[in-house]
């Protein structure tokens, strides 16, 4: 498609013989839980941390090495506070110290962190927080046995994008994942994690109802499926 703006989309699904079928309970989309009130914390020196500003949006932790001063966060509403995992901080996640400890304990090479100065509404120093990026990218999705929408467009990095809106089931190439517990793919947004990291997060109270603490963990083999009638659930097929 070089030199064109051709846009296509197609679905890939299970064939009659499936070797690497998506399996519920193996991999999860790790993301920030959406909804709820705004947190009332601002990235006060965003425009001074990196020059030019566009560098702030580099992925995979690369931007952190370019920071020329410590990121400074300020609570602007006394009745609002960030969750342990939050987004919209210069294109990065914001994580609490307890969440950072869990992430590092399971996959220390999978994440990069930049410590922040955190100032509460009354001017006192708040609990430690860190900007965070997932720093590992693996081309690990098994497209031949996954059920997902693949959009092709030269404007996407690598020429394609995995659209998992609606119902999707993703299988992964185990040899590509290896011992990684968290990773991005070249063609999707939110990172994926394995059952080991998911269980560690749940054990420490993250991503578990009724208080997820801002962490969303959605089964990559059943994205959106549990919002459909039960006959479509993987365990009933």
Helices and strands as residue ranges (DSSP letters): E 8-12, E 27-32, E 41-43, H 46-49, G 53-57, G 62-66, E 71-75, E 85-89, E 92-96, H 97-107, E 111-119, E 129-134, E 148-152, G 157-159, E 160-163, H 174-177, E 182-183, E 191-194, H 195-203, E 215-219, G 225-227, G 230-232, G 234-236
